[in-house]
Amino acid sequence: MMNIILYCLVQKNEYGLKKLVDDLEKVTQDDTQGIHIQEYDDTFLKATYWQRKWRKEYRYNLDKKDFEFIEEEVVNTADFGIQIPEGKLLVFGNKLMAQKIITLIGIASKNSYSITEFVINIENLVKRICKDKNIELIKMKLVDITLDKGLLVNCVVNLLTQDNPTEIVMRYISNIIVISFKFEKIVTNVTVYKSGKFSISKIDSDDKDEMIQKIIKITC
């Protein structure tokens, strides 16, 4: 599974994305980290952040029949995208990588963008998902379901086996803490947590741009 972290992004002053691309190149000229710009114009940017570091591990050497320290180079990457009209920054990765991307954007632009983590109201999001006929509901996790007086249980519901999954989801909407679904023509499953985290299963690179657009649409 891959995490997607959403941020609200507000462009301040007249500092556009083309200027940001130029300035990012100036602040990422060493060999420890950098940003590879894939596509951009005045309204969107698609890029990959990379970070190179050396890792030491204690491993057993079969030839020497003894343990030894091994040092190897590791390159971590995180794709991200900026959508100016929707005011969104999406990061495919963990919060540490996301924070490094945000830091570089702040340094390069001299804080010309206000970036704050996007807060998800899962009930509102679920309502939008249920109204979209191009979304297939897969699974949800519920908490505090009353079985009897004083008896509450948590459960996972397979929505693929339900005759009317939308009705079931709306009936228990206030108890949902996790919901999984997929968009039409994209085989990748999307999971949303009440905490605000998104995660997706393995996705083809050809589908990633479309996935970004669809996620932005349901969160706007």
Buried (B, 14 or more C-beta within 10 A) or exposed (E): EBBBBBBBBEBEEEBBBEBBBEBBEEBBEEEEBBBEBEEBEEEBBBBBBBBEEEEEEEEEEEEEEEEEEEEEEEEBEBBBBBBBEBBBBBBBBEEEBBEBBBEBBBBBBEEBBEBEBBEBEBEEBBEEBBEBEEBBBBBBBBBEEEEEEEEEEEEEBEBEEEEEBBEBBEEBBEBBBBBBBBBEEBEBBBBBBBEBBBBBEEBEEEBBBEBBBBBBEBBE
